[in-house]
Amino acid sequence: MDALLERLRAGLPAEALITDPDVTASYAHDMASFCDAGTPAVVVLPRTVEEVQHVMRTATALRVPVVPQGARTGLSGAANASDGCIVLSLVRMDRILEISPVDRIAVVEPGVVNAALSRAVGELGLYYPPDPSSWEMCTIGGNIGTASGGLCCVKYGVTAEYVLGLEVVLADGRLLNTGRRTAKGVAGYDLTRLFVGSEGSLGIVVKAVLALRPRPPQQLVLAAEFPSAAAACDAVCRIMERGHTPSLLELMDRTTVRAVNAMTSMGLPESTEALLLCAFDTPDPAADLAAVGELCKASGATEVVPADDVAESELLLQARRSALPALETVKSATMIDDVCVPRSRLGAMIEGTAAIAEKFALTIGVCAHAGDGNTHPVVCFDHTDPDESRRARASFDEIMALGLELGGTITGEHGVGVLKKEWLARELGEVGLELQRGIKAAFDPLGLLNPGKLF
């Protein structure tokens, strides 16, 4: 410990180091349940690339593990500390270095908060689409690490589609530049995409070149009530089959709607079994919503209500963004799953989750990015009750098994971390896992970067 601190202090300002155990303990974990976390030796908060390089050179020389962190809003334990590690928190590297309306790019440091970037580019008539529910808190570096999605994925895609280039500090302290600033580029292997979703296991992202779009028109939202989740999922299939491209297509089941009302007093319709929100940011959103409304009615919607204006639309979107925090108030703890299935199997996924909730006598609310099949079943349980905690964990595993059975994946946007290591192995298979480990070894031969995560 003394040798580690001495070497770190040689290349870092005093304020960049935290050794108080009461403070370092607060950096030990992210927001995931059922994920072990160790005790860090020290927390480092660098402000420059050179300081990050110094940390990694020190870690390599002393063989000390390093756990990179952003805002710790993750839900899989990917940012959890290992015993004796250096926690490398990148939240102070929070500068927007460049915004180019001509090239339609932004160059940012990893600690930039997603919402701050969105607002900054918006002032120039531009748009950064990825918008996780935690966008007011989560950082771009964390978004890159977990390949985050958000509400707009159905039309605009996920984080990976907006990362053009990266500057990465490798495990031994060398600086690697990947990708490009240009609209096109196919020189060599696509290392940029390799880092997106790698959860800090291959290198430390210290700068990102992000693609931007022109700011779209303000979107209008439609809310449709359904007598069953199956009927709502049928409407989703009809909407996509008919060629519509909504900017948002979100689903909340009855449990989620009631939780949102209890927390926010928004007055959402609690009698519905499923509430579908559909938005368009097209030149004539009202016409698009009218067409979708007819499809919802054909699928059995009992009520279809298009928003009258942008303010009413924003209120409905706020209800959806409140879904996960609201479900967290139902019991003392939650496990938030992140299973993505083909759109055509969305109904089976939600019905199967309801059956699992009944089997284990648990409250499981489901909110979903319905347009891309990404479900978030939220298992609510009393963490002080050992039996209920056991059932919660068992239900979580059955939900993931159901997702794979339906041709899906164990994570659409939250990542693997600690929580889903076993399930990653099942999804990838023996050959896939062997090759992934080989990639890890090529970038981090000593296994110092975020050990114990992914596999």
Disulfide bonds with the S-S distance in Angstrom:
none
